[in-house]
């Protein structure tokens, strides 16, 4: 089941920087797997029998990655001092 981008972002708003980085890595791994499925476009792959299909999961995972990157950007901007 997919959730909205806003719902996904709200689930991670209180995550630490380390948790956000771990989530980003996990999303990138998912994207790499989905890219293999979607790009080969083999409709006989069992992934195409799932709902939502890998093409939709790919698009949503990209959207989730955007949300995590926005949270990371905000967290780094507010918590990290680049002057040190």
C-alpha positions, 0 to 999 in steps of 0.5 A: 500500500502506498501513502501520500508524499505528505503522509510519508514526509510527516512519518519522518519529520521527527527522525534524526539525521542518521535515520533520514540518511538510512531511509534515503539509502533504503529508498535508493536501493529500492529505486535501483531494483525497480529500475531493473524491472521497469527498464527491461519492461518484461511483463512476465515478471511477477512484479507486474502482477502486484498492485501497484505495479513497479512503474507506479512504485518507482514513481512513488519511491522517487517522490518519497526520496524527494521528501526525505531529501527535503527533510535532510536539507532542512535538518542540516540547515538548522542543526549543522554549523558549517562554520566549525 
